[in-house]
Amino acid sequence: MVRTLAAGYEEVGDVLAGHLAADPSWGCQLVVRTDEGLVVDLASDSEADDPLHVVASVTKGVAGVTVALALQTAGVDPGERVAALWPEFAAEGKSAVTIAQLLSHQVGLLATTRDFTVREWGEDGAVAADLAAQRPLWAPGRVHGYHALTVGPLADELVRRLTGLPLWRFYEEQVRAPLEADFWVRLPDAQSARLREVVVPPSGPAGTPDGA
């Protein structure tokens, strides 16, 4: 299904057609916006009903926007120390860590000290408390290391301290709902029927949907 395909982007449509010729059941959606506006809006027929997909670390960008808005709302500068908002975070030599350093993956809190349930990761602050109590793996601000999973609970705790709301709810009230954005940090039950499974292909050279 081609909704939009601007001049100069025809090759993108050809790539989609090639994938679907190899596997007609393959599902995909692609939207590209540039300074010129919407230039690509494609979907396979199997995705014509506008389903939703788990987008994993893409959520970090949305979370970053949410934290920035929370900082603006509270009148707090990103150069402020995390411990000024979250005193427990000062433990184990982290008293000088700034909000900017924390959110740019410079603090060395890459993992929890024990296993947590999915509910604990998403709701009650237990993961954030575990991270706040830790000694960082390096001197904060010296180097960068991707906080793949831990930056979520850390950002959530910051928003809680700034606004009194968990990140997902502040995003819902201040960003998603006003903009009517089709992107949720926590998917409501009413939208669950639209959710599709994302199948990660095996490792291999690019070129076909299955990586072969």
C-alpha positions as YAML, in Angstrom:
chain: A
units: angstrom
residues:
- id: 1
  name: MET
  ca: [0.00, 0.00, 0.00]
- id: 2
  name: VAL
  ca: [1.50, 3.32, -1.11]
- id: 3
  name: ARG
  ca: [-0.04, 6.29, 0.67]
- id: 4
  name: THR
  ca: [2.75, 8.74, -0.16]
- id: 5
  name: LEU
  ca: [5.90, 8.35, -2.25]
- id: 6
  name: ALA
  ca: [7.45, 11.65, -3.28]
- id: 7
  name: ALA
  ca: [9.60, 12.09, -6.37]
- id: 8
  name: GLY
  ca: [13.14, 10.93, -5.71]
- id: 9
  name: TYR
  ca: [12.07, 8.25, -3.23]
- id: 10
  name: GLU
  ca: [10.89, 5.65, -5.75]
- id: 11
  name: GLU
  ca: [13.71, 3.30, -4.82]
- id: 12
  name: VAL
  ca: [12.23, 2.96, -1.34]
- id: 13
  name: GLY
  ca: [9.03, 1.62, -2.90]
- id: 14
  name: ASP
  ca: [11.06, -0.76, -5.04]
- id: 15
  name: VAL
  ca: [12.76, -2.19, -1.93]
- id: 16
  name: LEU
  ca: [9.38, -2.82, -0.29]
- id: 17
  name: ALA
  ca: [8.08, -4.46, -3.46]
- id: 18
  name: GLY
  ca: [11.11, -6.73, -3.55]
- id: 19
  name: HIS
  ca: [10.62, -7.87, 0.03]
- id: 20
  name: LEU
  ca: [6.94, -8.58, -0.56]
- id: 21
  name: ALA
  ca: [7.73, -10.53, -3.73]
- id: 22
  name: ALA
  ca: [10.03, -12.75, -1.67]
- id: 23
  name: ASP
  ca: [7.50, -13.15, 1.15]
- id: 24
  name: PRO
  ca: [3.93, -11.83, 0.58]
- id: 25
  name: SER
  ca: [3.12, -12.30, 4.27]
- id: 26
  name: TRP
  ca: [5.89, -9.93, 5.37]
- id: 27
  name: GLY
  ca: [4.50, -6.97, 7.30]
- id: 28
  name: CYS
  ca: [5.99, -3.53, 7.44]
- id: 29
  name: GLN
  ca: [5.28, 0.17, 7.77]
- id: 30
  name: LEU
  ca: [7.58, 3.08, 6.92]
- id: 31
  name: VAL
  ca: [7.01, 6.81, 7.29]
- id: 32
  name: VAL
  ca: [9.68, 9.37, 6.42]
- id: 33
  name: ARG
  ca: [9.38, 13.11, 7.02]
- id: 34
  name: THR
  ca: [11.92, 15.71, 5.90]
- id: 35
  name: ASP
  ca: [11.97, 19.49, 5.80]
- id: 36
  name: GLU
  ca: [9.77, 19.08, 2.73]
- id: 37
  name: GLY
  ca: [7.10, 17.33, 4.79]
- id: 38
  name: LEU
  ca: [5.84, 13.76, 4.42]
- id: 39
  name: VAL
  ca: [7.81, 12.06, 1.63]
- id: 40
  name: VAL
  ca: [7.27, 8.34, 2.29]
- id: 41
  name: ASP
  ca: [4.27, 6.56, 3.78]
- id: 42
  name: LEU
  ca: [4.24, 2.89, 2.86]
- id: 43
  name: ALA
  ca: [2.74, -0.25, 4.35]
- id: 44
  name: SER
  ca: [2.30, -3.83, 3.27]
- id: 45
  name: ASP
  ca: [-1.32, -4.93, 2.86]
- id: 46
  name: SER
  ca: [-1.01, -6.97, 6.05]
- id: 47
  name: GLU
  ca: [-0.36, -3.71, 7.94]
- id: 48
  name: ALA
  ca: [-3.15, -1.71, 6.29]
- id: 49
  name: ASP
  ca: [-5.12, -1.42, 9.53]
- id: 50
  name: ASP
  ca: [-2.40, 0.77, 11.13]
- id: 51
  name: PRO
  ca: [-1.21, -1.62, 13.83]
- id: 52
  name: LEU
  ca: [1.07, -0.69, 16.69]
- id: 53
  name: HIS
  ca: [4.53, -2.14, 17.27]
- id: 54
  name: VAL
  ca: [6.91, -2.29, 20.21]
- id: 55
  name: VAL
  ca: [9.75, 0.05, 19.23]
- id: 56
  name: ALA
  ca: [12.17, -0.67, 22.09]
- id: 57
  name: SER
  ca: [14.90, 1.98, 22.38]
- id: 58
  name: VAL
  ca: [13.08, 4.44, 20.13]
- id: 59
  name: THR
  ca: [11.15, 5.16, 23.33]
- id: 60
  name: LYS
  ca: [14.30, 6.77, 24.76]
- id: 61
  name: GLY
  ca: [13.78, 9.76, 22.47]
- id: 62
  name: VAL
  ca: [10.20, 10.19, 23.65]
- id: 63
  name: ALA
  ca: [11.34, 9.79, 27.25]
- id: 64
  name: GLY
  ca: [13.99, 12.47, 26.66]
- id: 65
  name: VAL
  ca: [11.36, 14.90, 25.40]
- id: 66
  name: THR
  ca: [9.23, 14.11, 28.45]
- id: 67
  name: VAL
  ca: [12.10, 14.72, 30.88]
- id: 68
  name: ALA
  ca: [12.94, 17.99, 29.12]
- id: 69
  name: LEU
  ca: [9.34, 19.16, 29.48]
- id: 70
  name: ALA
  ca: [9.32, 18.11, 33.15]
- id: 71
  name: LEU
  ca: [12.52, 20.12, 33.74]
- id: 72
  name: GLN
  ca: [11.02, 23.13, 31.98]
- id: 73
  name: THR
  ca: [7.79, 22.84, 33.94]
- id: 74
  name: ALA
  ca: [9.66, 22.63, 37.24]
- id: 75
  name: GLY
  ca: [12.12, 25.37, 36.31]
- id: 76
  name: VAL
  ca: [15.11, 23.07, 36.82]
- id: 77
  name: ASP
  ca: [18.27, 23.30, 34.70]
- id: 78
  name: PRO
  ca: [19.77, 20.06, 33.30]
- id: 79
  name: GLY
  ca: [23.05, 21.12, 34.85]
- id: 80
  name: GLU
  ca: [21.50, 20.70, 38.30]
- id: 81
  name: ARG
  ca: [22.80, 17.85, 40.45]
- id: 82
  name: VAL
  ca: [20.58, 14.74, 40.47]
- id: 83
  name: ALA
  ca: [21.02, 14.52, 44.25]
- id: 84
  name: ALA
  ca: [19.38, 17.93, 44.68]
- id: 85
  name: LEU
  ca: [16.14, 16.31, 43.55]
- id: 86
  name: TRP
  ca: [16.87, 12.76, 44.62]
- id: 87
  name: PRO
  ca: [19.07, 12.75, 47.76]
- id: 88
  name: GLU
  ca: [19.50, 8.96, 47.82]
- id: 89
  name: PHE
  ca: [21.28, 9.16, 44.48]
- id: 90
  name: ALA
  ca: [24.32, 10.78, 46.12]
- id: 91
  name: ALA
  ca: [25.41, 7.40, 47.55]
- id: 92
  name: GLU
  ca: [28.75, 5.87, 46.56]
- id: 93
  name: GLY
  ca: [30.36, 9.00, 45.17]
- id: 94
  name: LYS
  ca: [27.55, 10.24, 42.91]
- id: 95
  name: SER
  ca: [26.74, 13.51, 44.69]
- id: 96
  name: ALA
  ca: [28.12, 15.69, 41.88]
- id: 97
  name: VAL
  ca: [26.40, 13.86, 38.99]
- id: 98
  name: THR
  ca: [24.25, 16.22, 36.94]
- id: 99
  name: ILE
  ca: [20.94, 15.50, 35.29]
- id: 100
  name: ALA
  ca: [22.58, 16.02, 31.89]
- id: 101
  name: GLN
  ca: [25.28, 13.46, 32.67]
- id: 102
  name: LEU
  ca: [22.73, 10.94, 33.90]
- id: 103
  name: LEU
  ca: [20.55, 11.21, 30.80]
- id: 104
  name: SER
  ca: [23.51, 11.10, 28.40]
- id: 105
  name: HIS
  ca: [24.68, 7.70, 29.66]
- id: 106
  name: GLN
  ca: [27.83, 8.99, 31.40]
- id: 107
  name: VAL
  ca: [27.29, 7.69, 34.92]
- id: 108
  name: GLY
  ca: [28.20, 3.99, 34.83]
- id: 109
  name: LEU
  ca: [24.99, 2.45, 36.16]
- id: 110
  name: LEU
  ca: [24.60, -0.26, 33.55]
- id: 111
  name: ALA
  ca: [22.82, -3.02, 35.45]
- id: 112
  name: THR
  ca: [20.91, -3.82, 38.61]
- id: 113
  name: THR
  ca: [22.40, -5.77, 41.49]
- id: 114
  name: ARG
  ca: [19.62, -8.36, 41.41]
- id: 115
  name: ASP
  ca: [16.84, -9.60, 39.16]
- id: 116
  name: PHE
  ca: [13.58, -7.67, 39.10]
- id: 117
  name: THR
  ca: [10.16, -8.61, 37.80]
- id: 118
  name: VAL
  ca: [8.67, -6.85, 34.78]
- id: 119
  name: ARG
  ca: [6.23, -5.07, 37.10]
- id: 120
  name: GLU
  ca: [9.07, -3.82, 39.29]
- id: 121
  name: TRP
  ca: [10.91, -2.49, 36.22]
- id: 122
  name: GLY
  ca: [7.82, -0.56, 35.20]
- id: 123
  name: GLU
  ca: [6.09, 0.67, 38.30]
- id: 124
  name: ASP
  ca: [7.27, 0.90, 41.85]
- id: 125
  name: GLY
  ca: [10.69, 2.58, 41.86]
- id: 126
  name: ALA
  ca: [12.54, -0.50, 43.14]
- id: 127
  name: VAL
  ca: [14.91, -0.52, 40.18]
- id: 128
  name: ALA
  ca: [15.65, 3.18, 40.54]
- id: 129
  name: ALA
  ca: [16.41, 2.68, 44.23]
- id: 130
  name: ASP
  ca: [18.78, -0.17, 43.42]
- id: 131
  name: LEU
  ca: [20.64, 2.00, 40.90]
- id: 132
  name: ALA
  ca: [20.78, 4.99, 43.23]
- id: 133
  name: ALA
  ca: [22.51, 2.90, 45.90]
- id: 134
  name: GLN
  ca: [25.22, 1.61, 43.56]
- id: 135
  name: ARG
  ca: [28.82, 2.63, 43.08]
- id: 136
  name: PRO
  ca: [29.24, 3.63, 39.41]
- id: 137
  name: LEU
  ca: [31.42, 1.52, 37.13]
- id: 138
  name: TRP
  ca: [33.52, 4.56, 36.21]
- id: 139
  name: ALA
  ca: [33.99, 8.14, 37.35]
- id: 140
  name: PRO
  ca: [30.77, 9.84, 36.23]
- id: 141
  name: GLY
  ca: [31.23, 12.25, 33.36]
- id: 142
  name: ARG
  ca: [34.56, 10.77, 32.23]
- id: 143
  name: VAL
  ca: [33.30, 8.33, 29.61]
- id: 144
  name: HIS
  ca: [30.09, 7.19, 27.93]
- id: 145
  name: GLY
  ca: [28.49, 3.74, 28.11]
- id: 146
  name: TYR
  ca: [25.05, 2.84, 26.82]
- id: 147
  name: HIS
  ca: [22.58, 2.39, 29.70]
- id: 148
  name: ALA
  ca: [20.33, 0.24, 27.53]
- id: 149
  name: LEU
  ca: [17.76, -0.75, 30.17]
- id: 150
  name: THR
  ca: [18.65, 1.31, 33.22]
- id: 151
  name: VAL
  ca: [18.15, 4.78, 31.74]
- id: 152
  name: GLY
  ca: [14.39, 4.15, 31.70]
- id: 153
  name: PRO
  ca: [13.96, 3.74, 35.47]
- id: 154
  name: LEU
  ca: [16.41, 6.59, 36.05]
- id: 155
  name: ALA
  ca: [14.48, 8.95, 33.79]
- id: 156
  name: ASP
  ca: [11.21, 7.83, 35.35]
- id: 157
  name: GLU
  ca: [12.47, 8.64, 38.84]
- id: 158
  name: LEU
  ca: [13.62, 12.07, 37.70]
- id: 159
  name: VAL
  ca: [10.17, 12.87, 36.33]
- id: 160
  name: ARG
  ca: [8.57, 11.63, 39.54]
- id: 161
  name: ARG
  ca: [10.81, 13.91, 41.58]
- id: 162
  name: LEU
  ca: [10.11, 16.87, 39.28]
- id: 163
  name: THR
  ca: [6.37, 16.49, 38.80]
- id: 164
  name: GLY
  ca: [5.04, 13.93, 41.26]
- id: 165
  name: LEU
  ca: [3.94, 11.74, 38.34]
- id: 166
  name: PRO
  ca: [5.56, 8.68, 36.72]
- id: 167
  name: LEU
  ca: [7.09, 9.40, 33.34]
- id: 168
  name: TRP
  ca: [4.40, 7.53, 31.41]
- id: 169
  name: ARG
  ca: [1.58, 9.50, 32.97]
- id: 170
  name: PHE
  ca: [3.27, 12.88, 32.61]
- id: 171
  name: TYR
  ca: [3.91, 12.02, 28.95]
- id: 172
  name: GLU
  ca: [0.29, 10.98, 28.49]
- id: 173
  name: GLU
  ca: [-1.14, 14.15, 30.03]
- id: 174
  name: GLN
  ca: [1.33, 16.70, 28.71]
- id: 175
  name: VAL
  ca: [2.50, 15.28, 25.37]
- id: 176
  name: ARG
  ca: [0.57, 12.40, 23.85]
- id: 177
  name: ALA
  ca: [-3.02, 13.35, 24.60]
- id: 178
  name: PRO
  ca: [-2.71, 17.04, 23.64]
- id: 179
  name: LEU
  ca: [-1.02, 16.11, 20.35]
- id: 180
  name: GLU
  ca: [-3.21, 13.03, 19.78]
- id: 181
  name: ALA
  ca: [0.03, 11.17, 19.06]
- id: 182
  name: ASP
  ca: [-0.27, 7.52, 18.09]
- id: 183
  name: PHE
  ca: [2.61, 6.57, 20.38]
- id: 184
  name: TRP
  ca: [2.24, 5.28, 23.93]
- id: 185
  name: VAL
  ca: [4.80, 4.78, 26.67]
- id: 186
  name: ARG
  ca: [2.27, 2.51, 28.38]
- id: 187
  name: LEU
  ca: [-0.29, 1.03, 26.02]
- id: 188
  name: PRO
  ca: [-3.91, 1.28, 27.25]
- id: 189
  name: ASP
  ca: [-6.12, -1.79, 27.08]
- id: 190
  name: ALA
  ca: [-8.31, -0.09, 24.48]
- id: 191
  name: GLN
  ca: [-5.39, -0.11, 22.03]
- id: 192
  name: SER
  ca: [-4.13, -3.64, 22.73]
- id: 193
  name: ALA
  ca: [-5.93, -5.20, 19.75]
- id: 194
  name: ARG
  ca: [-3.73, -3.13, 17.42]
- id: 195
  name: LEU
  ca: [-0.48, -4.47, 18.87]
- id: 196
  name: ARG
  ca: [1.55, -6.72, 16.58]
- id: 197
  name: GLU
  ca: [4.41, -9.02, 17.44]
- id: 198
  name: VAL
  ca: [7.81, -7.86, 16.24]
- id: 199
  name: VAL
  ca: [9.89, -10.73, 14.89]
- id: 200
  name: VAL
  ca: [13.62, -10.10, 15.12]
- id: 201
  name: PRO
  ca: [15.43, -11.73, 12.18]
- id: 202
  name: PRO
  ca: [18.49, -13.89, 12.78]
- id: 203
  name: SER
  ca: [21.92, -12.35, 12.36]
- id: 204
  name: GLY
  ca: [23.14, -12.25, 8.79]
- id: 205
  name: PRO
  ca: [23.80, -9.93, 5.88]
- id: 206
  name: ALA
  ca: [21.07, -7.48, 5.00]
- id: 207
  name: GLY
  ca: [19.06, -7.83, 1.83]
- id: 208
  name: THR
  ca: [15.97, -9.90, 2.57]
- id: 209
  name: PRO
  ca: [13.43, -9.91, 5.39]
- id: 210
  name: ASP
  ca: [14.97, -13.02, 6.95]
- id: 211
  name: GLY
  ca: [18.52, -11.70, 6.75]
- id: 212
  name: ALA
  ca: [19.54, -14.42, 4.29]
...
